[in-house]
Amino acid sequence: MCVVGLKMSLAISVHLVDEASGGIGTEIPLPLGGDLAGFEIWRKELYGSDDAVRLGLTLLPTLRQDDIRATGEDIKRLRREAECIADHCSAICISHWS
């Protein structure tokens, strides 16, 4: 018997910014499944891929090195990038794994 374990640790959390300290404040609950962003390896092989960079993405590729902490206008940019990668996910996967 072969058992494969895939680490599903790439998750999204949304927090208010604590105005007094500038740090992370109260977490905003997301809908069921809304916190799932994929397998840990997707940091490099999907979000941080050369294909993602060629699409003009700038925030998602930073997942190669660290988590993304977006505030202000970057939240809108992050949403646009997430929509873009979702639109091109099949092509990226074919390019990367074929």
GIJO-V8425 format. One record per backbone hydrogen bond with DSSP energy under -0.5 kcal/mol. CO is the residue of the C=O (numbers start at 1). NH is the residue of the N-H. E is the energy in kcal/mol with one decimal. If there is no record, write none. Layout:
CO,NH,E
CO,NH,E
//
This chain:
3,5,-0.5
4,6,-0.6
5,7,-0.6
6,8,-0.7
7,9,-1.0
7,40,-2.0
9,11,-1.0
10,37,-2.4
10,38,-0.5
14,28,-3.7
16,18,-0.5
16,25,-3.1
17,19,-0.7
18,22,-3.4
23,18,-3.1
26,16,-3.0
27,29,-0.6
28,14,-0.6
31,34,-3.0
33,36,-1.5
35,12,-2.9
38,10,-1.3
39,42,-1.9
40,43,-1.9
41,44,-1.1
41,45,-2.5
42,46,-1.7
42,47,-1.9
42,48,-0.8
43,48,-0.6
46,49,-1.3
49,53,-1.7
50,54,-2.6
51,55,-1.4
52,57,-1.9
53,56,-1.9
59,62,-1.6
60,63,-2.1
61,64,-1.6
62,65,-1.6
62,66,-2.0
68,70,-0.5
71,74,-1.8
72,75,-1.5
72,76,-0.6
73,77,-2.0
74,78,-2.7
75,79,-2.0
76,80,-2.2
77,81,-2.4
78,82,-2.5
79,83,-2.4
80,84,-2.3
81,85,-2.7
82,86,-2.0
83,87,-2.1
84,88,-1.6
85,89,-0.7
86,89,-0.5
88,92,-2.4
89,93,-2.6
90,94,-2.4
91,95,-2.5
92,96,-2.7
93,97,-2.8
94,98,-0.8
//
